[in-house]
Amino acid sequence: MRTATRRRTNTRVVTVLLVIWLLIGLAAAVQRGYLSANDNNASCAEVGTTLVTIVAGPLNYVGANPKIDCDAPEPSR
């Protein structure tokens, strides 16, 4: 019985921390203007940048400043 209660408590703590993490990332995306209503024609790259900012955004606030360098090959014609 004691183990099930501890497991539930651990799950709740992890869930709360994950929600807080994502809310901080969402705030980072809003600060950068990624969620503005003015851009109705968002490209796949813009959506990807927004999602990465939401997931990794809290790292910026602790000074990690993660950056992704993506060199995708050009399609053939």
ChimeraX attribute file (.defattr): number of C-alpha atoms within 10 A of each C-alpha:
attribute: neighborCount
match mode: 1-to-1
recipient: residues
	/A:1	5
	/A:2	6
	/A:3	8
	/A:4	9
	/A:5	10
	/A:6	11
	/A:7	11
	/A:8	11
	/A:9	12
	/A:10	12
	/A:11	12
	/A:12	12
	/A:13	12
	/A:14	12
	/A:15	12
	/A:16	12
	/A:17	12
	/A:18	13
	/A:19	12
	/A:20	13
	/A:21	18
	/A:22	18
	/A:23	16
	/A:24	20
	/A:25	24
	/A:26	22
	/A:27	17
	/A:28	21
	/A:29	21
	/A:30	15
	/A:31	11
	/A:32	12
	/A:33	12
	/A:34	19
	/A:35	14
	/A:36	11
	/A:37	7
	/A:38	9
	/A:39	9
	/A:40	7
	/A:41	7
	/A:42	10
	/A:43	10
	/A:44	9
	/A:45	9
	/A:46	12
	/A:47	13
	/A:48	11
	/A:49	15
	/A:50	22
	/A:51	16
	/A:52	16
	/A:53	25
	/A:54	20
	/A:55	19
	/A:56	21
	/A:57	24
	/A:58	22
	/A:59	15
	/A:60	14
	/A:61	12
	/A:62	8
	/A:63	8
	/A:64	11
	/A:65	11
	/A:66	12
	/A:67	10
	/A:68	7
	/A:69	5
	/A:70	6
	/A:71	6
	/A:72	6
	/A:73	6
	/A:74	6
	/A:75	5
	/A:76	4
	/A:77	3
